[in-house]
């Protein structure tokens, strides 16, 4: 057997793992999402002093912080289980969110604390505005570059071995439609939030909230189409975190929720559905071999 041949063929069958460039990008994003969770969920009432722009009411900041908690879960678990086919959906979710958030930032740049009208803002708030803008310009570009290298890496994805039950796929598909429809509506026409959302959103916050909904809507659509629980384990855990924290958000900030409107109870029902489907996918997904005792 030709030795040159034996050195090439194994690479073609090797499981593709995360390249250093992708691991580095995910590591950076894990830090950024942890900071986002702290600034928005933990310090939801202090965005005027410590965040890129002032967010009112605080329930909106907490919602966005919950999204960052789910995003942090996505990237940390992807780093722990670095098989590329298991991380593809999380990375695409992050890419969609960062691109849409960049658009929202550029459209509403006048609301950020580095503008002259906010000259009396704290140094932390002004610095956060510049930091936010830089992050959402650079991170999408970094992800696109890393994706090109990652998809061109030698080796093949492992075979699909754990089919997603039909009922779970159907539930994910329905949730995807709802998330995408609401997210697109409030992103394109923020004024629709007065009907589709259970508390007040400004045009900027409507578009950033919409970015999270669209990102998770695409993730659930990909999950329904992928049809393999092993590849979806990371996404289902993050999806569960997102659902649980949305319920916590409306509990902690219940005074800002319009409970006299049906949309508030539809919101709660949607959060419960997200939690249940995420938890069911998580329960059924196999634990990666390297994490087993």
N, C-alpha and C positions, 0 to 999 in steps of 0.2 A: 504493500500500500504506500502511496506517495505521501511522505511526511507533510508536504505543503498542503495537501488536501485535508489531512486530519486536523490541521490547525485552523482551517476555515470553517469546516462544517459544524463543530460544536457551538460556535458563536451564533449560527443561524437558529439553533434550537434552544439557546439559553433564555431563561426568563429575564425579561427586561426589568431592571430595577431603576430607581431614581438616579439620574446623573447628578454629579456634584453641583452643577449650576442650578438644577431644579431643587435639590435639597437646600442649597443656600438661600434661594428665593423663598421657599416655604418657611425656613427658619426665621427670616426677616419678617414675613407676614405673620408668623405666630406671635412675635413680639408686638407688632403693630395692632393686631386684633386684641391682644391682652390689654394694651393701652386704651384702645377704643372702648372695651368693656368697662374699664375702670372709670374713664372720663364720662361715659354716657349712662351706664346702668347704676354704678355706685354713686357717682356725683351728678345725678340727673338734675338736681335743682341748682347747680352751680355753673352751668355752661357759659353764662355771661362773663365769669371770671377765669374760667380754665379751659374753654373749648374754642374751636375755630370760628364758630358763630353762635349767637344766642338762640337757644331752642326753647320755645314755649308752646304748649304746656310741658312740664317735665315728663309726662307719660310718653311723649314722642321720643325724648332722649333715651328713656329706659327701653323703649321698643328697639331703637337702633343699637343700644348696648347689648340687648339680647341677641341681635343679629351678629354682632362681633363675637359674642361668646360662642355661638354656633360655628362661626368662621374659624375661631381659634381651635375649636374641637376638630374641625376638618383637617387643619394643617398639622396639628400635633399628632393625630392618629396616622396621617399620611407619612409623617416622618418615622413613626414607630413601625409601620408596616410598608416598607418602601418598594413594593411591587408596583410598577407603573400602571398596570391595568386596574389596580385597586384605587389609584389616586387620580385617574384621568377625570372622572366626574367631579371630584372636589376641586381640581385645578380649573376646569372649565367653569364651574360655579363662581370661583373667585374672579376669573377673568371677566365674566359677564357683569358681576357686581361692580368691579373697579372701573370698567369702561362706562357703564351707565352713571356711576357716581361722578366720574370725570365730566361727563356732559352736564349733569346737574350743577356741578361746581362752576363750570364756565358760563352757564346760562345765568346763574345767580351770584356771580362773583362780587356784586355790589353789597351783599349781605355779610361778607366776611370781615373779621375784625382788623384786617390790615388796611381797610379803607379809611380815608381821612376823617369821615364822620365818626369813626370809633377811636379817635386818637386818645381819648381818655380811658380806653380799655387797659386792663392789666398787661404787663409785659408777657405773661404766660399766655393770655388769650391772643395777643397779636402774633406771638411766636407760633402758637398752635395753628393759626390761620395759614401762615406760610408753610408750615410743616405739612398740614393736610393737603394743600395744593401740590406741593412737590411730590408727596406720596402718590397721589392719584394721577399725576403725569408719568411718573417713572415706573410704578408697579405694573400697569398694563403692558407697557413696552417690554419690561423685563420678562413677564409671563409669556408674551408672544415669542420672544427670542428663545426662551427656555423650551417652549413647546416644540419649536422647529428642531432643536437639537435632540430633544427627548424622543420625538416620533421617528427621527432618522437613526436612532441608536440601533445597533445590531441586536438580533434576538426577536423572539415572538412572544405574544401574550400567552399565558397559560390557558388551557381549554376551559370552557364553561362547564362546571360540574354540579352546581346547585341551583336548579331552576327556581325562579320566583313563582309562588303560587298564583294562580289566575286571579283569585279574589284580591290579593294584595296588589297585583299589577293594575287591576281595574280601579282600586281605591287610589293608588298613586296617580293614575291617569286623570281621574276626576279632580283630585286636589291640584294637579298641575294646571288644568284648565282654569280653575278658580283663581289660583295664584297669578297666573299669567294675565287673565282678563282684568282683574282688579289692579295689578301692578302696572299694566300697560295703560289703563284708563287714567290713573292718577299721575302717571309719569307724563303722558302726552297732554292731558288736560287736567291740571291740578285742581281746578274748581269742582271736578266731580267728586273730590274727597268729601265734600259736604253731604253727599248722599251715600257714598260707599264706605265711609270710615266712621268709627264711633266716637271720635274726638276731633278737635280742630287741628288742621294741618295748614301750614303756610305753603306757598308754591315750592320753596326749596325743600322743606321737609317732606312734602308729598312726593317729590321726585326721588329723594334718597330712600324713603320708605318703599316706593315703587321699585327701586333698584334691587332691594332685598327680596321683594316678592317675586320679581321676574327671575332673579338668580335662582331662588329655590324652586320656582315653577319649572325652569329649564332642567334643574337637577332631578326633580321628580319625574319629568318626562323622560329623561335619559335613563333613569332607574327603571321605569316601566318598560322601556324598549330594550335595555341591556339584558334583562332577564336572568341575571346571575347573582345570587345572594353573596357569594364570596367577594365579588367586585363592589358590592354596594354596602358592605358592613360599615365602613367609615362614614358614608353619607347618611345611613340610617341612624347612626348614633348622633350625629350632628343635628339631624332632622328632629330627633326626640328632644334634644337639648333646646332647640328653637321653640318647639311646641310648649314644653314645660315652662320655659321662661316667659313666653307670651301670657300664659295664665298667671304667672307671678306678677307680671307687669300690671295687668288690669286689677289684680287684687291689691297691690301696693298703691296704685294711683286711681283707685275706683272713683274718687271724687271728680276726676276729669272725664270720666266715661259717661256718655249719654245713654243711661240705662233705660230711658223711656222710649228709645228708638229700637226697632227690630234689628238694625244692623249691629248693635252691641252684642246681642245674643247670638247672632250669626257669627260674629267674630269669635266668641267663646267656643261655639260649636266647631268652628274651623280649627281653632287651636287644639281642642280635644282630639279632633280627627287626625291632625298632624302628629300629635303625641302617640296616639294608638298605632297608626300605621308605621311610624318610625320605630316604636318599641317592638312591634311584631316583626319587622324586618331585622332588627337587631337581635331578637330572640332566635330567629331561625338561621341567621347567618353563622357560618362556621368560624370558630376562633382561629386566627393564623397560627400555624404550627409553632412559630418561634415564641408565641405568647403562652403556650400551654405549659402547665406545670410538669 
